[in-house]
Amino acid sequence: MQVWGNKWTSKQLLERTGALSQLGGIVQSEYVTGKAKGVNALRVRTATGLEFSVLPDKGLDIVEASYRGNSLAWHSPVGIVHPAYYDPRKIEWLKTFPGGLLCTCGMTNAGFPDEDMGEELGLHGAVSNIPAEHVHWTEEWQDDDCWLRITGKVREARVHGPNLLLRRTVHASLLRSMIRVEDVVENQGFLDTPLMYIYHLNFGFPLLTEFSRIYAPSLAVTGRNQHSTASLDKWAEFEPPTLGIGERVYYHDMRPDPDGKVTIVLLSDDRSKDFGISVRYSAASMPRFIQWKMTGVNHFVLGLEPANCRVEGRAAERKAGTLKTLKPGEQERFGFEMHILDGKQEVQEAIAKIEIAR
Protein backbone atom coordinates (compact mmCIF):
# COMPACT_ATOMS: atom_id res chain seq x y z
CA MET A 1 0.00 0.00 0.00
CA GLN A 2 1.17 3.49 -0.81
CA VAL A 3 1.65 6.08 1.92
CA TRP A 4 3.09 9.57 1.50
CA GLY A 5 2.76 9.15 -2.27
CA ASN A 6 5.08 6.18 -2.59
CA LYS A 7 5.51 2.48 -1.86
CA TRP A 8 8.37 2.17 0.59
CA THR A 9 10.67 -0.64 1.69
CA SER A 10 11.47 -1.01 5.37
CA LYS A 11 15.06 -0.02 4.59
CA GLN A 12 13.95 3.23 2.98
CA LEU A 13 11.72 4.11 5.90
CA LEU A 14 14.37 3.30 8.50
CA GLU A 15 16.88 5.44 6.57
CA ARG A 16 14.53 8.42 6.82
CA THR A 17 13.57 8.18 10.50
CA GLY A 18 15.23 8.18 13.89
CA ALA A 19 12.71 5.87 15.58
CA LEU A 20 9.54 3.99 14.69
CA SER A 21 7.52 6.48 16.77
CA GLN A 22 8.10 8.99 13.96
CA LEU A 23 5.78 6.86 11.79
CA GLY A 24 3.54 5.08 14.30
CA GLY A 25 3.66 2.48 17.05
CA ILE A 26 2.16 1.64 20.44
CA VAL A 27 2.19 3.91 23.48
CA GLN A 28 0.90 3.09 26.98
CA SER A 29 -1.07 5.59 29.04
CA GLU A 30 -3.47 5.71 31.99
CA TYR A 31 -6.66 7.62 32.69
CA VAL A 32 -6.25 9.71 35.84
CA THR A 33 -9.64 11.31 36.59
CA GLY A 34 -13.31 10.42 36.96
CA LYS A 35 -14.74 6.93 36.69
CA ALA A 36 -12.02 6.05 34.17
CA LYS A 37 -9.27 6.66 36.74
CA GLY A 38 -6.78 3.80 36.78
CA VAL A 39 -7.78 2.32 33.42
CA ASN A 40 -4.75 1.50 31.28
CA ALA A 41 -4.75 2.19 27.54
CA LEU A 42 -2.51 1.11 24.68
CA ARG A 43 -2.70 3.63 21.85
CA VAL A 44 -1.97 2.14 18.43
CA ARG A 45 -1.00 4.62 15.74
CA THR A 46 -0.41 3.66 12.10
CA ALA A 47 1.18 5.60 9.26
CA THR A 48 -2.04 5.58 7.22
CA GLY A 49 -4.03 7.66 9.70
CA LEU A 50 -5.75 4.76 11.50
CA GLU A 51 -5.48 5.05 15.29
CA PHE A 52 -7.20 3.11 18.06
CA SER A 53 -6.96 2.38 21.78
CA VAL A 54 -6.95 -1.07 23.36
CA LEU A 55 -7.96 -1.16 27.03
CA PRO A 56 -6.33 -4.07 28.93
CA ASP A 57 -8.52 -3.34 31.97
CA LYS A 58 -11.67 -3.71 29.85
CA GLY A 59 -10.98 -7.20 28.50
CA LEU A 60 -8.60 -5.87 25.80
CA ASP A 61 -11.53 -4.26 24.00
CA ILE A 62 -11.07 -1.40 21.52
CA VAL A 63 -12.77 1.83 22.53
CA GLU A 64 -11.56 4.91 20.67
CA ALA A 65 -10.85 4.49 16.96
CA SER A 66 -10.33 7.11 14.27
CA TYR A 67 -9.11 7.48 10.71
CA ARG A 68 -7.27 10.67 9.73
CA GLY A 69 -8.71 12.40 12.75
CA ASN A 70 -12.32 11.33 12.22
CA SER A 71 -13.98 8.96 14.68
CA LEU A 72 -15.14 5.57 13.43
CA ALA A 73 -16.89 4.44 16.60
CA TRP A 74 -19.85 5.59 18.63
CA HIS A 75 -19.02 6.78 22.15
CA SER A 76 -21.80 6.29 24.69
CA PRO A 77 -22.72 9.01 27.21
CA VAL A 78 -21.32 6.71 29.92
CA GLY A 79 -17.72 7.08 28.74
CA ILE A 80 -14.89 4.84 29.86
CA VAL A 81 -15.62 3.36 33.29
CA HIS A 82 -13.21 1.41 35.49
CA PRO A 83 -14.27 -2.25 35.89
CA ALA A 84 -14.51 -1.75 39.66
CA TYR A 85 -17.88 -0.09 38.96
CA TYR A 86 -19.23 -3.08 37.04
CA ASP A 87 -22.50 -4.50 38.34
CA PRO A 88 -23.58 -7.88 36.83
CA ARG A 89 -27.26 -7.57 37.78
CA LYS A 90 -30.00 -7.23 35.17
CA ILE A 91 -29.22 -4.28 32.82
CA GLU A 92 -26.65 -2.56 35.07
CA TRP A 93 -24.04 -3.46 32.39
CA LEU A 94 -25.32 -0.42 30.49
CA LYS A 95 -23.82 1.85 33.16
CA THR A 96 -20.33 0.66 32.20
CA PHE A 97 -20.86 0.32 28.43
CA PRO A 98 -18.62 2.86 26.67
CA GLY A 99 -19.72 1.93 23.16
CA GLY A 100 -16.46 2.02 21.28
CA LEU A 101 -15.28 0.12 18.25
CA LEU A 102 -15.31 -3.30 19.97
CA CYS A 103 -17.13 -4.34 23.12
CA THR A 104 -16.97 -8.11 23.59
CA CYS A 105 -20.03 -9.81 25.09
CA GLY A 106 -19.72 -13.15 26.88
CA MET A 107 -18.18 -15.51 27.77
CA THR A 108 -20.54 -17.73 29.76
CA ASN A 109 -23.56 -15.64 28.85
CA ALA A 110 -24.49 -12.88 26.41
CA GLY A 111 -27.68 -11.16 25.41
CA PHE A 112 -30.62 -10.09 27.53
CA PRO A 113 -30.85 -10.78 31.28
CA ASP A 114 -32.54 -14.04 32.23
CA GLU A 115 -32.36 -17.00 34.61
CA ASP A 116 -30.77 -20.25 33.50
CA MET A 117 -30.41 -23.40 35.63
CA GLY A 118 -31.14 -21.37 38.75
CA GLU A 119 -28.50 -18.72 37.94
CA GLU A 120 -29.43 -15.04 37.56
CA LEU A 121 -27.69 -13.65 34.48
CA GLY A 122 -27.22 -9.99 33.64
CA LEU A 123 -27.00 -8.25 30.29
CA HIS A 124 -24.13 -9.30 27.97
CA GLY A 125 -21.85 -10.99 30.49
CA ALA A 126 -18.70 -9.96 32.29
CA VAL A 127 -15.81 -10.27 29.84
CA SER A 128 -15.66 -6.59 28.83
CA ASN A 129 -15.18 -5.68 32.49
CA ILE A 130 -12.47 -8.22 33.36
CA PRO A 131 -8.90 -6.85 33.45
CA ALA A 132 -6.43 -8.76 31.27
CA GLU A 133 -3.25 -10.35 32.54
CA HIS A 134 0.14 -11.08 30.94
CA VAL A 135 -0.36 -8.15 28.56
CA HIS A 136 2.48 -7.27 26.24
CA TRP A 137 2.96 -5.65 22.87
CA THR A 138 5.46 -5.80 20.02
CA GLU A 139 6.47 -3.74 16.99
CA GLU A 140 8.13 -6.00 14.41
CA TRP A 141 9.18 -5.41 10.81
CA GLN A 142 8.16 -8.21 8.45
CA ASP A 143 8.34 -8.07 4.63
CA ASP A 144 8.52 -4.27 4.39
CA ASP A 145 5.72 -3.69 6.86
CA CYS A 146 5.78 -3.26 10.62
CA TRP A 147 3.22 -5.29 12.57
CA LEU A 148 1.90 -3.81 15.80
CA ARG A 149 0.56 -6.53 18.11
CA ILE A 150 -1.02 -6.58 21.56
CA THR A 151 -1.62 -9.85 23.42
CA GLY A 152 -3.08 -10.77 26.77
CA LYS A 153 -5.23 -13.22 28.73
CA VAL A 154 -8.68 -12.67 30.21
CA ARG A 155 -10.07 -15.21 32.67
CA GLU A 156 -13.74 -15.63 33.61
CA ALA A 157 -13.86 -17.94 36.59
CA ARG A 158 -15.77 -18.64 39.78
CA VAL A 159 -15.22 -21.02 42.70
CA HIS A 160 -17.34 -24.13 42.04
CA GLY A 161 -18.12 -22.69 38.62
CA PRO A 162 -16.72 -22.01 35.15
CA ASN A 163 -13.06 -21.40 34.34
CA LEU A 164 -12.73 -19.97 30.84
CA LEU A 165 -9.52 -18.37 29.58
CA LEU A 166 -9.52 -15.98 26.62
CA ARG A 167 -6.22 -15.43 24.81
CA ARG A 168 -6.55 -12.33 22.63
CA THR A 169 -4.21 -10.87 20.02
CA VAL A 170 -4.89 -7.54 18.34
CA HIS A 171 -2.95 -6.96 15.11
CA ALA A 172 -2.46 -3.75 13.14
CA SER A 173 -0.29 -2.93 10.17
CA LEU A 174 1.86 0.20 10.08
CA LEU A 175 1.25 0.65 6.35
CA ARG A 176 -2.29 -0.70 5.87
CA SER A 177 -5.53 0.55 7.39
CA MET A 178 -6.71 -2.63 9.08
CA ILE A 179 -7.31 -4.23 12.47
CA ARG A 180 -7.39 -7.97 13.09
CA VAL A 181 -8.55 -9.58 16.34
CA GLU A 182 -7.78 -13.25 17.04
CA ASP A 183 -9.31 -14.94 20.10
CA VAL A 184 -8.92 -18.41 21.56
CA VAL A 185 -11.27 -19.39 24.39
CA GLU A 186 -10.25 -22.48 26.39
CA ASN A 187 -12.18 -24.30 29.10
CA GLN A 188 -9.55 -24.77 31.80
CA GLY A 189 -12.07 -26.08 34.30
CA PHE A 190 -13.55 -29.54 34.77
CA LEU A 191 -17.19 -28.78 33.93
CA ASP A 192 -18.96 -28.53 30.61
CA THR A 193 -19.41 -24.76 30.34
CA PRO A 194 -21.72 -22.57 28.22
CA LEU A 195 -19.93 -20.37 25.69
CA MET A 196 -21.79 -17.36 24.33
CA TYR A 197 -19.75 -14.86 22.31
CA ILE A 198 -20.63 -11.64 20.49
CA TYR A 199 -18.38 -9.03 18.87
CA HIS A 200 -20.35 -5.85 19.57
CA LEU A 201 -18.86 -3.50 16.92
CA ASN A 202 -20.29 0.01 17.30
CA PHE A 203 -20.01 2.50 14.44
CA GLY A 204 -21.00 6.16 14.72
CA PHE A 205 -20.76 9.63 13.20
CA PRO A 206 -19.02 10.88 11.10
CA LEU A 207 -18.61 7.42 9.57
CA LEU A 208 -22.31 6.70 10.12
CA THR A 209 -24.68 9.20 8.52
CA GLU A 210 -28.28 9.35 7.31
CA PHE A 211 -26.87 8.54 3.86
CA SER A 212 -25.08 5.37 4.98
CA ARG A 213 -25.90 1.91 3.67
CA ILE A 214 -25.03 -1.66 4.62
CA TYR A 215 -24.03 -4.27 2.03
CA ALA A 216 -24.13 -7.87 3.24
CA PRO A 217 -24.57 -11.41 1.81
CA SER A 218 -27.83 -11.87 3.70
CA LEU A 219 -29.97 -14.86 2.72
CA ALA A 220 -32.72 -13.85 5.13
CA VAL A 221 -33.29 -11.00 7.61
CA THR A 222 -35.76 -11.13 10.50
CA GLY A 223 -36.66 -8.63 13.19
CA ARG A 224 -36.37 -9.76 16.80
CA ASN A 225 -39.64 -8.00 17.76
CA GLN A 226 -42.64 -6.26 16.22
CA HIS A 227 -40.98 -2.84 16.22
CA SER A 228 -37.99 -4.17 14.30
CA THR A 229 -40.13 -6.17 11.88
CA ALA A 230 -42.21 -3.10 11.01
CA SER A 231 -39.17 -1.53 9.30
CA LEU A 232 -37.64 -4.73 7.96
CA ASP A 233 -37.47 -3.40 4.39
CA LYS A 234 -35.24 -0.54 5.63
CA TRP A 235 -32.68 -2.57 7.56
CA ALA A 236 -29.80 -1.45 5.31
CA GLU A 237 -30.76 2.24 5.27
CA PHE A 238 -30.60 5.09 7.78
CA GLU A 239 -32.36 8.30 8.72
CA PRO A 240 -31.23 11.43 10.62
CA PRO A 241 -31.11 11.23 14.43
CA THR A 242 -34.72 11.06 15.63
CA LEU A 243 -35.93 11.86 19.14
CA GLY A 244 -37.80 9.00 20.76
CA ILE A 245 -37.12 6.36 18.12
CA GLY A 246 -36.60 2.87 19.50
CA GLU A 247 -33.76 0.50 18.79
CA ARG A 248 -34.21 -2.10 16.08
CA VAL A 249 -32.51 -5.48 16.13
CA TYR A 250 -32.29 -7.76 13.09
CA TYR A 251 -31.01 -11.30 12.75
CA HIS A 252 -29.21 -12.17 9.50
CA ASP A 253 -28.63 -15.55 7.93
CA MET A 254 -25.43 -14.98 5.97
CA ARG A 255 -24.02 -16.79 2.96
CA PRO A 256 -20.28 -17.41 3.43
CA ASP A 257 -17.90 -16.99 0.51
CA PRO A 258 -15.88 -19.96 -0.86
CA ASP A 259 -13.35 -19.44 1.95
CA GLY A 260 -16.05 -19.82 4.60
CA LYS A 261 -15.90 -16.12 5.49
CA VAL A 262 -18.61 -13.47 5.66
CA THR A 263 -17.92 -9.86 4.66
CA ILE A 264 -20.13 -6.87 5.52
CA VAL A 265 -19.56 -3.37 4.17
CA LEU A 266 -20.80 -0.13 5.74
CA LEU A 267 -20.62 2.90 3.46
CA SER A 268 -20.56 6.35 4.98
CA ASP A 269 -22.46 7.87 2.03
CA ASP A 270 -24.11 5.54 -0.47
CA ARG A 271 -24.44 8.40 -2.97
CA SER A 272 -20.70 8.92 -3.41
CA LYS A 273 -19.59 5.37 -2.50
CA ASP A 274 -16.06 6.50 -1.70
CA PHE A 275 -15.56 5.71 1.99
CA GLY A 276 -16.52 3.00 4.44
CA ILE A 277 -15.40 -0.04 6.40
CA SER A 278 -15.55 -3.78 5.86
CA VAL A 279 -15.84 -6.45 8.54
CA ARG A 280 -14.86 -10.04 7.73
CA TYR A 281 -15.21 -13.10 9.97
CA SER A 282 -15.49 -16.89 9.89
CA ALA A 283 -19.01 -18.30 9.66
CA ALA A 284 -17.91 -21.62 11.17
CA SER A 285 -17.29 -20.28 14.68
CA MET A 286 -19.75 -17.37 14.44
CA PRO A 287 -22.83 -18.66 12.57
CA ARG A 288 -25.07 -15.86 13.86
CA PHE A 289 -25.10 -12.19 12.91
CA ILE A 290 -26.93 -9.46 14.81
CA GLN A 291 -27.57 -5.94 13.58
CA TRP A 292 -28.30 -3.26 16.18
CA LYS A 293 -29.74 -0.18 14.50
CA MET A 294 -30.27 2.78 16.81
CA THR A 295 -30.80 6.14 15.12
CA GLY A 296 -31.90 8.12 18.17
CA VAL A 297 -30.70 11.51 19.33
CA ASN A 298 -27.47 11.10 21.32
CA HIS A 299 -27.62 7.38 20.45
CA PHE A 300 -26.93 7.42 16.71
CA VAL A 301 -25.17 4.09 16.32
CA LEU A 302 -24.97 0.94 14.24
CA GLY A 303 -23.94 -2.33 15.82
CA LEU A 304 -22.57 -5.00 13.47
CA GLU A 305 -22.24 -8.12 15.59
CA PRO A 306 -20.81 -11.48 14.50
CA ALA A 307 -21.83 -14.03 17.13
CA ASN A 308 -22.30 -17.68 18.05
CA CYS A 309 -25.70 -16.94 19.62
CA ARG A 310 -28.66 -14.59 19.48
CA VAL A 311 -29.42 -11.96 22.13
CA GLU A 312 -32.47 -13.66 23.69
CA GLY A 313 -30.45 -14.96 26.64
CA ARG A 314 -28.86 -18.23 27.72
CA ALA A 315 -32.07 -19.93 28.79
CA ALA A 316 -33.56 -19.28 25.36
CA GLU A 317 -30.47 -20.74 23.65
CA ARG A 318 -30.65 -23.81 25.87
CA LYS A 319 -34.36 -24.28 25.16
CA ALA A 320 -33.78 -23.94 21.40
CA GLY A 321 -30.96 -26.51 21.52
CA THR A 322 -28.46 -23.97 20.14
CA LEU A 323 -26.41 -23.28 23.28
CA LYS A 324 -22.72 -23.78 22.57
CA THR A 325 -20.75 -25.49 25.36
CA LEU A 326 -17.07 -26.23 25.87
CA LYS A 327 -15.95 -29.49 27.39
CA PRO A 328 -12.98 -29.48 29.80
CA GLY A 329 -9.79 -28.78 27.83
CA GLU A 330 -11.73 -27.81 24.67
CA GLN A 331 -10.98 -24.61 22.73
CA GLU A 332 -12.94 -22.37 20.36
CA ARG A 333 -11.42 -19.80 18.02
CA PHE A 334 -13.07 -16.51 17.11
CA GLY A 335 -11.89 -13.47 15.21
CA PHE A 336 -12.57 -10.73 12.71
CA GLU A 337 -10.75 -8.34 10.43
CA MET A 338 -11.78 -4.74 9.77
CA HIS A 339 -10.49 -2.68 6.84
CA ILE A 340 -10.87 0.99 6.02
CA LEU A 341 -12.22 1.47 2.49
CA ASP A 342 -10.80 4.77 1.27
CA GLY A 343 -11.71 5.67 -2.31
CA LYS A 344 -14.17 4.43 -4.92
CA GLN A 345 -11.95 1.56 -6.09
CA GLU A 346 -11.59 0.00 -2.63
CA VAL A 347 -15.33 0.37 -2.03
CA GLN A 348 -16.23 -1.20 -5.38
CA GLU A 349 -13.89 -4.14 -4.86
CA ALA A 350 -15.32 -4.84 -1.39
CA ILE A 351 -18.93 -4.72 -2.59
CA ALA A 352 -18.06 -6.93 -5.58
CA LYS A 353 -16.82 -9.66 -3.21
CA ILE A 354 -20.15 -9.57 -1.39
CA GLU A 355 -22.04 -9.90 -4.67
CA ILE A 356 -19.95 -12.98 -5.54
CA ALA A 357 -20.87 -14.56 -2.18
CA ARG A 358 -24.56 -14.02 -2.91
Secondary structure by P-SEA (a helix, b strand, c coil): cccccccccaaaaaaacccccccbbbbbbbbcccccccbbbbbbbccccccbbbbcccccccccccccccccccccccccccccccccccccccccccccccccccccccccccccccccccccccccccccccccccccccccbbbbbbbbbbbbbcccbbbbbbbbbbbbbccccbbbbbbbbbcccccbbbbbbbbccccccccccccbbbbccccbbbbccaaaaaaccccccccccccbbbbbbbbbbcccccccbbbbbbbccccccccbbbbbbbcccccbbbbbbbbccccccccccccccccccaaaaaaaccbbbbcccbbbbbcbbbbbbccaaaaaaaaaaaaaac
